[in-house]
């Protein structure tokens, strides 16, 4: 499915690709029985390592933007859900300084402003 066909709305502040489609019981967007963030990640980035969940850096389950998704171990994913761990993170996955360059989503996640602007 081409990216233009995904039912999403781009959040103008955080850059999240928020799904407009159906949600599963846990609040994740679904498409043809699969979680949409996994489908989009595989289409845009590549295969997800086996037995690794995708962590939503923005903490928004509806978000399917691959920039906000990181394959991590289950233990890391659970640890990142803790508020203290998210606040302590000093850099984003691309090395930008998160101490001065972060935006906080309504769900409590932190997003790098440089990444939202497309700076890599």
Beta strands, then each sheet from edge to edge (+ up, - down):
strand 1: 8-10
strand 2: 17-19
strand 3: 30-31
strand 4: 34-35
strand 5: 53-56
strand 6: 69-72
strand 7: 102-104
strand 8: 110-112
sheet 1: 1+ 2-
sheet 2: 3+ 4-
sheet 3: 5+ 6-
sheet 4: 7+ 8-
end
